[in-house]
């Protein structure tokens, strides 16, 4: 049985509580982003581009309603870190869990106050796209 999404969220929140300053938290985000699995150049196409992000974000949602795989990447360091957190929370979850689960970690770790509006919008666009793709998998299952 895979880890519940609430447990995954809590893990992320606990990790960020370990860092005192926002400089350290940003550095951690950037490091997480560096560990993202790179996408093939061919996957960095118009179809996979998430609209509404100032930086370029490509997202590929695949699998089936019981187990959704999420892969994504960005050309921006902090955004890549945000993507890493989104993937960690939602990848290999069911489409239903993805649609139902709000990314509470964003607020819990204080990201909502510390992200620039453009990054916050990008994160929102990413999540919107992910939930829409998951919902589509549910419809087609």
C-alpha positions in Angstrom: 0.0 0.0 0.0 1.4 3.4 -0.9 1.8 6.1 1.6 -1.3 8.2 2.2 -1.1 11.7 0.7 -1.6 13.2 4.1 1.5 11.4 5.3 3.4 12.6 2.3 2.3 16.2 3.1 3.4 15.8 6.7 6.8 14.6 5.6 7.3 17.6 3.5 6.2 20.0 6.2 8.5 18.3 8.8 11.5 18.6 6.4 10.9 22.3 6.0 10.5 22.9 9.7 14.1 21.7 10.0 15.3 24.9 8.3 15.2 28.1 10.3 15.7 30.8 7.7 14.0 31.3 4.4 17.4 31.5 2.7 17.9 27.9 3.8 14.4 26.8 2.7 15.0 28.4 -0.7 18.3 26.6 -1.0 16.6 23.3 -0.1 14.0 24.0 -2.8 16.7 24.6 -5.4 18.5 21.4 -4.4 15.3 19.4 -4.7 14.8 20.9 -8.1 18.3 19.8 -9.2 17.3 16.2 -8.4 14.3 16.2 -10.8 14.4 13.6 -13.5 15.2 15.6 -16.7 12.7 15.5 -19.5 13.7 14.6 -23.0 14.0 17.6 -25.3 11.2 16.1 -27.4 8.9 16.3 -24.3 9.5 20.0 -23.9 6.8 20.8 -26.4 3.8 23.0 -26.6 1.4 20.2 -25.5 3.2 19.6 -22.2 3.8 23.3 -21.5 1.8 24.5 -18.5 0.1 27.8 -19.4 0.0 30.5 -16.7 3.5 30.0 -15.5 6.0 32.9 -16.1 8.9 30.4 -16.3 8.6 27.4 -18.6 7.1 24.4 -17.0 6.5 21.1 -18.8 4.3 18.5 -17.2 3.5 15.0 -18.3 0.7 13.1 -16.6 0.4 9.5 -17.5 -0.7 6.1 -16.2 -4.3 5.2 -15.3 -6.8 6.3 -12.7 -5.5 3.9 -10.0 -1.9 5.1 -10.3 -1.0 8.4 -11.9 2.5 9.2 -12.8 3.6 12.8 -12.8 6.8 14.0 -14.5 7.6 17.7 -14.9 10.5 20.1 -15.1 11.2 23.8 -15.4 13.9 26.1 -16.7 13.8 28.0 -13.3 15.5 26.8 -10.2 13.0 27.6 -7.5 10.1 26.5 -9.7 11.8 23.2 -10.3 11.9 22.8 -6.5 8.2 23.4 -6.3 7.7 20.9 -9.0 9.7 18.3 -7.1 7.4 18.8 -4.1 4.3 18.5 -6.3 5.6 15.3 -7.8 6.5 13.9 -4.4 3.0 14.5 -3.1 1.0 13.5 -6.1 2.9 11.0 -8.3 1.9 7.4 -8.0 -1.4 8.4 -6.2 -4.8 7.6 -7.6 -6.5 10.1 -9.8 -9.3 10.4 -7.2 -6.8 11.2 -4.5 -5.1 13.8 -6.7 -8.4 15.5 -7.5 -9.5 15.5 -3.8 -6.2 16.4 -2.1 -5.4 20.1 -1.7 -1.6 20.9 -1.4 -1.8 22.0 2.2 1.9 21.8 2.5 2.2 25.1 0.5 0.5 27.0 3.2 1.9 24.9 6.1 5.5 25.6 5.2 4.9 29.2 4.6 5.4 29.1 0.9 2.2 31.0 0.2 3.6 34.1 2.0 7.1 33.7 0.6 6.6 33.0 -3.0 6.5 35.9 -5.4 3.1 36.3 -7.0 4.4 35.0 -10.4 5.8 31.9 -8.7 2.6 31.4 -6.7 0.5 31.7 -9.9 2.8 29.3 -11.6 2.3 26.8 -8.8 -1.5 27.3 -9.0 -1.4 26.7 -12.7 0.6 23.6 -12.3 -1.8 22.1 -9.7 -4.8 23.1 -11.8 -3.3 21.3 -14.8 -2.5 18.2 -12.8 -5.9 18.0 -11.3 -7.6 18.5 -14.7 -5.4 15.7 -16.2 -6.2 13.4 -13.3 -9.9 14.2 -13.6 -9.6 13.3 -17.3 -8.1 9.9 -16.4 -11.0 9.3 -14.1 -13.5 10.0 -16.8 -11.7 7.7 -19.2 -11.2 4.8 -16.9 
